[in-house]
Amino acid sequence: MKSSVLAALLLTATVLPATAQSGPTPQEQMACRSDASKFCAEHIGKPPQMNACLRENKTKLSDGCRKVVESHGG
């Protein structure tokens, strides 16, 4: 019994970080398209820099984009 609980905990620990790091869905991209162009245009085509820029500008983002950024750990 203990080994199955431990296995479940290990699986959860490895799956959750992967989910948080997954890329945005097409709907999420649409929610942030305007904000990305407005605040982070120089980072288009550079996902790590774009993500950092959106996080840095989170207080200026539209509600929809802010929710996307927060759902991806920002």
Contact map, one row per residue, 1 for C-alpha under 8 A:
11111000000000000000000000000000000000000000000000000000000000000000000000
11111100000000000000000000000000000000000000000000000000000000000000000000
11111110000000000000000000000000000000000000000000000000000000000000000000
11111111000000000000000000000000000000000000000000000000000000000000000000
11111111100000000000000000000000000000000000000000000000000000000000000000
01111111110000000000000000000000000000000000000000000000000000000000000000
00111111111000000000000000000000000000000000000000000000000000000000000000
00011111111100000000000000000000000000000000000000000000000000000000000000
00001111111110000000000000000000000000000000000000000000000000000000000000
00000111111111000000000000000000000000000000000000000000000000000000000000
00000011111111100000000000000000000000000000000000000000000000000000000000
00000001111111110000000000000000000000000000000000000000000000000000000000
00000000111111111000000000000000000000000000000000000000000000000000000000
00000000011111111100000000000000000000000000000000000000000000000000000000
00000000001111111110000000000000000000000000000000000000000000000000000000
00000000000111111111000000000000000000000000000000000000000000000000000000
00000000000011111111100000000000000000000000000000000000000000000000000000
00000000000001111111110000000000000000000000000000000000000000000000000000
00000000000000111111110000000000000000000000000000000000000000000000000000
00000000000000011111110000000000000000000000000000000000000000000000001110
00000000000000001111111000000000000000000000000000000000000000000000000110
00000000000000000111111100000000000000000000000000000000000000000000000100
00000000000000000000111110000000000000000000000000000000000000000000000000
00000000000000000000011111111000000000000000000000000000000000000001000000
00000000000000000000001111111000000000000000000000000000000000000000000000
00000000000000000000000111111100000000000000000000000000000000000000000000
00000000000000000000000111111110000000000000000000000000000000000000000000
00000000000000000000000111111111000000000000000000000000000000001001000000
00000000000000000000000111111111100000000000000000000000000000000000000000
00000000000000000000000001111111110000000000000000000000000000000000000000
00000000000000000000000000111111110000000000000000000000000000011001000000
00000000000000000000000000011111111100000000000000000000000001011001000000
00000000000000000000000000001111111110000000000000000000000000000000000000
00000000000000000000000000000111111111000000000000000000000000000000000000
00000000000000000000000000000001111111110000000000000000000011001000000000
00000000000000000000000000000001111111111001000001000100000000000000000000
00000000000000000000000000000000111111111001000000000000000000000000000000
00000000000000000000000000000000011111111000000000000000000000000000000000
00000000000000000000000000000000001111111000000000001100100000000000000000
00000000000000000000000000000000001111111111000001001100000000000000000000
00000000000000000000000000000000000111111111000000000000000000000000000000
00000000000000000000000000000000000000011111000000000000000000000000000000
00000000000000000000000000000000000000011111111011001000000000000000000000
00000000000000000000000000000000000110011111111001000000000000000000000000
00000000000000000000000000000000000000000011111001000000000000000000000000
00000000000000000000000000000000000000000011111111000000000000000000000000
00000000000000000000000000000000000000000011111111100000000000000000000000
00000000000000000000000000000000000000000000011111110000000000000000000000
00000000000000000000000000000000000000000010011111111000000000000000000000
00000000000000000000000000000000000100010011111111111100000000000000000000
00000000000000000000000000000000000000000000001111111110000000000000100000
00000000000000000000000000000000000000000000000111111111000000000000000000
00000000000000000000000000000000000000110010000011111111100000000000000000
00000000000000000000000000000000000100110000000001111111110010000000100000
00000000000000000000000000000000000000000000000000111111110000000000100001
00000000000000000000000000000000000000000000000000011111110000000000000000
00000000000000000000000000000000000000100000000000001111111110000000000000
00000000000000000000000000000000000000000000000000000111111110000100100000
00000000000000000000000000000000000000000000000000000000111110000100000000
00000000000000000000000000000000000000000000000000000000111111000000000000
00000000000000000000000000000000001000000000000000000100111111101100000000
00000000000000000000000000000001001000000000000000000000000111111100000000
00000000000000000000000000000000000000000000000000000000000011111110000000
00000000000000000000000000000011000000000000000000000000000001111111000000
00000000000000000000000000010011001000000000000000000000000011111111100000
00000000000000000000000000000000000000000000000000000000011011111111110000
00000000000000000000000000000000000000000000000000000000000000111111111000
00000000000000000000000100010011000000000000000000000000000000011111111100
00000000000000000000000000000000000000000000000000100110010000001111111111
00000000000000000000000000000000000000000000000000000000000000000111111111
00000000000000000001000000000000000000000000000000000000000000000011111111
00000000000000000001110000000000000000000000000000000000000000000001111111
00000000000000000001100000000000000000000000000000000000000000000000111111
00000000000000000000000000000000000000000000000000000010000000000000111111
